[in-house]
Amino acid sequence: MNIQEYFGRISYNKPHKDADLQTLTAIFQHHIQTIPFENLSMHCGEAIELDLQSTYNKIVRKKRGGWCLEVNHLLFWALQELGYDVCILGANSYEPAEKGYTAEMNHILLKVVIQGDSYLVDVGFGGAYQMWQPLMLISGKDQPQVPGIFRLMEDNGTWYLEKVKRKHYIPEHCKNDLTYTPETENIRKIHRFTLEPRCIDDFQELNTYLQECPDNILQKKSICSLQTPSGVLALVGWTLTEMKYKYTEDMDLVNITTLTDEEVEKTLKDKFNIVLENKLVP
């Protein structure tokens, strides 16, 4: 495993002598715009291993993406290599359908400390709730970013992440696609977490469960999403959603297309730079 090879994968070629916030932010943004959040392996009959070498080979050498357990673990390794004070945290995602947080820890994220200040770093949430830069670990402060305003709230040692949503403009020709249902609430809860340090082994059981349990969303839907310079691309099953942030002052533009099987493979290659070794069953 080689940090220069990782930099090549994320198209990052700037100086990185200092483990500072500016370098962290630049690496972060290169990562989310080149490495997709995706669960395609489980829809191609491939097992997902959590050891770092397997993750590195898959994402860096085979130019694939991965889900949070993979992409945040890879970034954790890279930041350690660069001398950052970084640790792994575990979170419980908010489930809008259940109107509550998951009972079990099901998300991995990172905490980075720079000159005494703590930052939350997460390249593995995907979609429209993916942060675009590190968040200061501070309670009750609005932190505006291109995707929207993020906010952290702390209560008795438990931290909550939420995002203020903008309105969506959906062109007429997309409205017959009923797979897209805009949420009506203004605030979207994302997940909750504590600052208890974790290691990757704490997520081995989750990694197995997500691949074996038919009831979870990652089993039910093939997902591939990538942040772009102006928004986000998401391919869920046969539905391609292209979101452009701040289309007007307080509105995002959403275009939706339903693809054929042949178009799915071409779209993965053309828009996500992914070529699969095995047949995808969306």
Secondary structure by P-SEA (a helix, b strand, c coil): ccaaaaaaaaccccccccccaaaaaaaaaaaaaccccccccccccbbbbccaaaaaaaccccccccccccaaaaaaaaaaaaccccbbbbbbbbbcccccccccccccbbbbbcccbbbbbbccccccccccccccccccbbbbccccbbbbbbcccbbbbbbbbbbbbbcccccccccbbbbcccccccccccccccccccaaaaaaaaaccccccccccbbbbbbcccccccccccbbbbbbccccccbbbbbbbbbcaaaaaaaaaacccccccccccc
